[in-house]
């Protein structure tokens, strides 16, 4: 079995082959319910790009490590990505980041392989969008879906 070469220095986005033609992408921050950091979002883009080029991969499964699928953006440890201008105010920085994040699901949907979300726990915010953006969702009894955007007056990506 071949592992897809995805740059990941932190180990928070894992891609492995669970069968010769099936890739498993695991969000790996279980101590934070797999909440997304800016670097993690960039690694998701990299992983989807690498999987899209992999002609031996026939299906992609996305799941979360531990008891959560993805709790959305990590609002506690979140730092703006390095590509956001240092002089950007909070509003401009947030808008740039939301525009970037809003392209993640269309990028995932554009993969030549079907994407299956194996929702093993809470899927909130961006995690909710990733789960709904998959071609198919398989939910464990522990799965919880939460559209947190509407509670804050923001759009749902």
Secondary structure, DSSP 8 states (H G I E B T S, - for coil): --------SSSSEEEEEEETTEEEEEE--GGGTT-B-HHHHHHHHHHHHHHHH-TT--EEEEEESTTEEE-SB-TTT----TTS-TT--HHHHHHHHHHHHHHHHHHHHTSSSEEEEEE-SEEETHHHHHHHHSSEEEE-TT-EEE-THHHHT----
